[in-house]
Amino acid sequence: MTVFHGKIITVDSSNTIAGYLVEDGGRIVFSGSSDCPVTFPNGIEWIHRMVNNPNVPHRVDLANAIRVCTVNGYYNTFDDDLRGSLETGKIADMIILDKSPYDVLRI
């Protein structure tokens, strides 16, 4: 167990997705990240794997999978005031998709 900025942090990793859990006021916030440049940082692939996990009970719904790869990551690194969501004054990376992820069929 590691304590950082008064928050308890547990680190767990598997394959290309490293998970960070922050306990904050009774809630645990999970985020996804990579070991780039050791592994390729592909958020779309991470979302796909969370939503379509072959172990059905471990699947994550799409809205939460998107949060894991966006806002939650910056919350867990204490940068959510600077990035993680599209808001005026924040730093942002964006991708443009040819269709809504909510309209794509699940496996």
C-alpha positions in Angstrom: 0.0 0.0 0.0 1.3 3.5 -0.9 0.0 6.7 0.5 0.3 9.8 -1.8 -1.3 13.2 -1.2 -3.3 11.6 1.7 -4.9 9.0 -0.7 -4.3 5.3 -0.5 -3.0 3.9 -3.9 -2.9 0.3 -5.0 -1.1 -0.6 -8.2 -2.0 -3.7 -10.2 -1.0 -4.5 -13.8 -1.8 -7.2 -16.4 -0.6 -7.4 -19.9 -0.7 -4.0 -21.5 -3.1 -2.3 -19.1 -1.8 -1.1 -15.8 -4.6 -0.4 -13.3 -4.4 2.3 -10.6 -6.9 2.3 -7.8 -7.3 5.4 -5.6 -9.4 5.2 -2.5 -10.9 8.6 -2.0 -13.7 9.3 0.5 -15.1 5.7 0.3 -14.9 5.4 -3.5 -12.3 3.6 -5.5 -11.4 5.0 -8.9 -9.9 2.7 -11.5 -7.9 4.0 -14.4 -6.0 2.5 -17.4 -2.6 3.4 -18.6 0.4 1.9 -20.5 4.0 1.3 -20.0 4.8 3.3 -23.1 7.2 3.0 -24.8 7.4 -0.7 -23.7 3.7 -1.2 -24.8 1.7 0.7 -27.3 -0.8 3.2 -25.7 -4.0 2.4 -27.5 -7.0 3.6 -25.5 -9.5 2.4 -28.1 -8.1 -1.2 -27.8 -8.3 -0.9 -24.0 -11.9 0.1 -24.1 -12.7 -2.7 -26.6 -11.0 -5.3 -24.2 -12.9 -4.0 -21.2 -16.3 -4.0 -22.9 -15.7 -7.3 -24.7 -13.8 -9.2 -22.0 -14.1 -13.0 -22.7 -14.9 -13.4 -19.0 -18.4 -11.9 -19.1 -18.7 -11.1 -15.4 -15.5 -9.0 -15.7 -16.9 -6.8 -18.5 -17.2 -3.1 -18.0 -20.0 -1.0 -19.6 -19.0 1.4 -22.3 -19.5 4.6 -20.4 -17.3 3.4 -17.5 -14.7 2.0 -19.9 -14.4 5.5 -21.5 -14.1 7.1 -18.1 -11.3 4.6 -17.1 -9.3 5.7 -20.2 -10.0 9.5 -19.8 -11.1 11.4 -16.7 -10.2 8.7 -14.2 -6.5 8.5 -15.3 -6.0 12.2 -14.7 -7.9 12.1 -11.4 -5.6 9.3 -10.1 -2.5 11.3 -11.1 -4.0 14.5 -9.5 -4.1 16.2 -12.9 -7.9 16.3 -13.5 -7.9 20.1 -13.1 -5.7 20.3 -16.2 -6.8 17.4 -18.4 -9.0 14.3 -18.8 -12.1 16.0 -20.1 -13.0 18.5 -22.9 -13.4 21.8 -21.1 -12.2 25.3 -21.6 -8.7 25.9 -20.4 -7.8 22.2 -20.2 -5.1 20.3 -22.3 -6.8 17.8 -24.5 -6.1 15.0 -26.9 -8.9 13.9 -29.2 -9.7 11.3 -31.7 -12.4 11.4 -34.4 -14.3 8.2 -35.0 -16.4 7.4 -38.0 -19.3 6.2 -35.8 -20.4 6.4 -32.3 -18.9 3.7 -30.0 -22.5 3.2 -28.6 -23.6 2.1 -32.1 -21.0 -0.6 -32.6 -22.1 -4.2 -31.9 -20.5 -5.9 -28.9 -18.8 -9.3 -29.4 
